[in-house]
Amino acid sequence: MSVKTLPDAPGVSDPPEKARPRFSPTTLRRAPHTGLIAVLIVVVVATSLRTDSFATDTNVINILRQVSVVAVIAAGLTLLMTAGGMDFSMGSNVSVTTAVGAQLLAHGHSTAFTVVASLVLATLIGLVNGVVVTFTNVAPFVATLATATLLDGVALLVLNSVSVSTGTKMFALGNNKILGVPYLLVVAILVLVATALVMRFTVFGRDAFAIGGNEHVARLSGINVTARKLSLYALTGALSGLAGLMLLSRLSGSSPGTGGLSLQLQAVAAVVIGGTALAGGYGTVIGTALGVVLLGVVANALNLLQVSSNYQSVSVGGVLLIAAIANEMHKARSARH
Amino acid sequence: MTTPRTDAVLRVRGVTKSFGGAAALKGVDLDLHPGEVHALMGMNGAGKSTLVQVLSGVHQADAGTVEVNGQAQHGLTVHKARRLGIASVPQRRELAMGLTVAENVLLGDLPTRGGAVRWKAVNSEAGKALEALGIDIDVTRTAGSLTVAEQTMVEVAREVRRGGRILVLDEPTACLSSEAAHQIRELVRTLRDEGVAVVYISHYIDEVLAVADRITVLRDGAVVRSAPADEFDAAALVRSMVGRDVVSQRVQRPAPKVEIGLAVHGLTDGRAVRDFTVEVRKGEIVAVLGPAGDAQSRLFDLLSGRRRPDTGRLAVDGTPVPFGRVHASLASGLRCVTGDRRALGLVPELSLDENLMLARDRFARRRTHRRAQLARRAAPLRRSYGVVSLAGNPPVGALSGGNQQKVLLAKWLQTEPVACFLEDPTNGVDIAAMADIHALLDDLASRGAAVLLASSSAEEVMRLADRVVVVSAGRTVAEHDIDTITHDELVATALGGQPQ
């Protein structure tokens, strides 16, 4: 036996059990969103090489205008999913809002009244989701899938299964521009920035992280979890209402099938592609914004390359799958090192 | 290091491992022999876990060699290590809680005929596996109904049955009653007699001295001393672990005040807590001694407001507090510190600083959150509670157990509690951190808080408490002033006997 003596350490250090940034190519790989940005660049470069009409001001603005509605929904969903919640009914809430808004305008109500009524209705729908989820312990996925189906039906009833046109009423929001930037895009950017600021700089936002990370701890630490969840669901409802008004204005009316599950799935896909954890506790608005843009760019590129719409659906599904796998691999890599 | 013997089943030479520039292991040597219990000792973050993870293939060493049965292993993976008979039982038990004991023992290897599970064979084989190790558990029980000690035994049996010849036990007796810990130690001796090489990690000095054949002490990622256990005594062991003498001795605190800070009357909840009554004066520490998970975690649920009891009354500072409401409990000035920091204590994804301030910022009704401000407010807390972190402000889940525990205590004790309930506050922390935490609790009581301490360690109770209430199976079996009872009498009472 031999004894090796060491100089006395002043304190006991704690070696990090997880990865810390290191200056090497792996740093880049582990930084958030690099995979997403790389895919985005590849798609953009590849499409620009194949067609001249892609990288034009008009087309880029057009893409961003098209994704604005999804962006508003996805922003709210990011915050909610970070808190461990889920709202599958946002797209259907949009259907109801556009249907009700279209009918109100068509029946001669003022734009102001229509806007307020639609937003209040959408918020209430969100709040009902929140009440069900918070007080009955039904899984958010199940509860909101049920309300989604229910709302789809309500939207059809309101429209009486026919398209309703709003003519020139409330036309500006969906079609006008300020300094070359569409109003829709301005609204989407404002919502995304506001959500990002809330998540980073307010206790309300940090509470969402705490609740999503560990609801028991959040409650024991004095966070009013019930009230927080209700406000989060109400907020996603309100944002669905805003998205609905944006869509109503852009389409100058509402028809059966506007919004609904396909819109919802785009938003969920964008949030998941952006790396927000389905189980809660982690989420970023920047990731969501990149996810929204990526989906929009892919759809636009396939359009310009004249790929048939059947293949477009296949491609969007593929992008989602690849992004989800990449996120998991990223997580596994960070956990292992 | 160790005297070279030819029959070493596992030989580690000069293993180094660093994480992002911070060296966790610096040239570690280790020899494991069959039929030997080899204890790994060291403070939180000394490198025990990293070493074990290198052995079991979770991490690959940056340099150095690992030899198993005389053959050098390169690029050891978890799978490969398993095949070589290296198995570990982690601190968090990993049983499928919905399955039976038998299914868990045979997991992944259920005997079948034509695709159908042969249940008779499952039960008899599992029974044999348990019996071979002298474990007496009904194999048809579900894993979820087992005590922590029984879960450990089932996991050990599973690993041995799978061919585990090198078995790593990571704090197998943490949070166990002395009786259950005794059973685990018996199991370890059986394993040794069966020729298994056991790596035993524990913070309990006396236990290690009793059970280990050889002790290797790590400090700051290097082996400080490796020798047969009988060449160590408790003081020497602590000295080599910490690098200095650590004293955690009873201190004289100011006499408790007359006012009752925390009063619990006739608290009853199912079978877990039966007619529990205790009055804690301000400045007094009253200990509830009993096996962990017995009445203690239920007491946490009840006092924190997570759960409503069948009957009972609670008063903090003379004011009645309704049960079943977390807000009411917090508003009364009662602070409950859980013994289960993973499930009920910390948010692993949030940063160290944010976890530290989670409760206080909510009490202060802050609305905005600024990282720079938060770091400024958290800095003195990190210092006074001795939370050490190399990497700035990492997620709290990345800290070692001891540091997490200090974060948990700091989170609650800084909020100036009127009364405080603590469940196993030194759970899984090293000896120096334990002394620090004991000093923090002394300080808490000296500042006039009424402290109710649930503990499974008689040493801790003797060190801290003014009075002790002994509970068993939910019932209060004895109550003593601490200066009217000796340590051995206390242990005997806790075991169910009467003090001589």
Contacts between the chains, C-beta under 8 A, distances in Angstrom:
chain1	res1	chain2	res2	distance
A	1	B	1	7.8
A	1	B	2	6.8
A	1	B	3	6.3
A	1	B	226	7.1
A	1	B	227	4.9
A	1	B	228	7.6
A	1	B	231	7.5
A	2	B	1	6.5
A	3	B	225	5.4
A	3	B	227	7.6
A	4	B	1	7.9
A	4	B	222	7.4
A	4	B	223	6.5
A	4	B	224	6.6
A	4	B	225	7.3
A	5	B	224	7.2
A	6	B	219	6.3
A	6	B	220	7.0
A	6	B	222	6.1
A	6	B	224	5.8
A	6	B	243	7.4
A	8	B	243	4.1
A	8	B	244	6.2
A	9	B	219	6.8
A	9	B	220	5.3
A	9	B	243	5.6
A	11	B	386	7.8
A	11	B	388	6.0
A	12	B	43	4.6
A	12	B	44	6.8
A	12	B	45	5.7
A	12	B	46	7.0
A	12	B	219	8.0
A	12	B	220	7.3
A	12	B	242	8.0
A	12	B	388	6.7
A	12	B	430	7.5
A	12	B	432	6.7
A	13	B	22	7.6
A	13	B	45	6.1
A	13	B	220	6.7
A	13	B	388	6.0
A	13	B	390	5.9
A	14	B	44	7.0
A	14	B	45	4.1
A	14	B	388	5.2
A	14	B	389	6.0
A	14	B	390	6.2
A	14	B	399	6.1
A	14	B	400	5.1
A	14	B	403	5.4
A	15	B	19	5.9
A	15	B	22	5.1
A	15	B	23	7.5
A	15	B	24	3.9
A	15	B	45	5.8
A	15	B	47	7.2
A	15	B	50	6.8
A	15	B	221	7.2
A	15	B	390	6.9
A	16	B	19	5.3
A	16	B	20	6.4
A	16	B	22	6.0
A	16	B	390	5.9
A	16	B	391	4.7
A	16	B	394	6.3
A	16	B	398	5.9
A	17	B	19	7.4
A	17	B	49	7.7
A	17	B	398	5.2
A	17	B	399	7.6
A	17	B	400	7.1
A	18	B	19	7.8
A	18	B	394	7.0
A	18	B	395	7.4
A	18	B	397	7.8
A	18	B	398	4.2
A	19	B	19	7.2
A	19	B	20	6.3
A	20	B	19	6.6
A	20	B	20	3.4
A	20	B	21	7.3
A	20	B	22	7.4
A	20	B	391	5.0
A	20	B	394	7.8
A	21	B	20	6.8
A	22	B	20	5.0
A	22	B	21	6.7
A	200	B	369	7.4
A	201	B	368	5.9
A	201	B	369	5.6
A	201	B	370	6.7
A	202	B	367	6.3
A	202	B	368	5.8
A	202	B	369	6.0
A	203	B	361	6.5
A	203	B	362	7.5
A	203	B	366	5.3
A	203	B	367	5.4
A	203	B	368	6.7
A	203	B	369	5.4
A	204	B	367	7.5
A	205	B	369	7.1
A	206	B	350	7.8
A	206	B	354	6.7
A	206	B	369	4.9
A	209	B	347	7.4
A	209	B	349	6.8
A	209	B	350	6.0
A	210	B	347	5.2
A	210	B	350	6.3
A	210	B	354	8.0
A	210	B	358	6.4
A	212	B	349	7.9
A	213	B	347	3.7
A	213	B	348	6.5
A	213	B	349	4.4
A	213	B	350	5.8
A	214	B	343	7.7
A	214	B	344	7.9
A	214	B	346	7.4
A	214	B	347	4.7
A	214	B	348	7.3
A	216	B	306	7.5
A	216	B	343	6.6
A	216	B	344	5.1
A	217	B	344	6.2
A	217	B	345	6.3
A	217	B	346	6.3
A	217	B	347	5.3
A	217	B	358	7.5
A	218	B	347	7.1
A	218	B	358	8.0
A	219	B	306	7.7
A	219	B	326	5.4
A	220	B	304	5.9
A	220	B	306	7.2
A	220	B	326	6.0
A	220	B	336	7.4
A	220	B	338	7.6
A	220	B	344	6.4
A	221	B	358	4.6
A	221	B	359	4.3
A	221	B	362	5.9
A	221	B	411	7.7
A	222	B	326	7.6
A	222	B	327	7.2
A	222	B	330	5.2
A	222	B	359	5.6
A	222	B	362	4.0
A	222	B	363	5.8
A	223	B	362	5.7
A	224	B	327	7.3
A	281	B	347	7.2
A	281	B	348	7.9
A	281	B	349	4.2
A	282	B	349	5.6
A	337	B	19	7.1
A	337	B	20	7.8
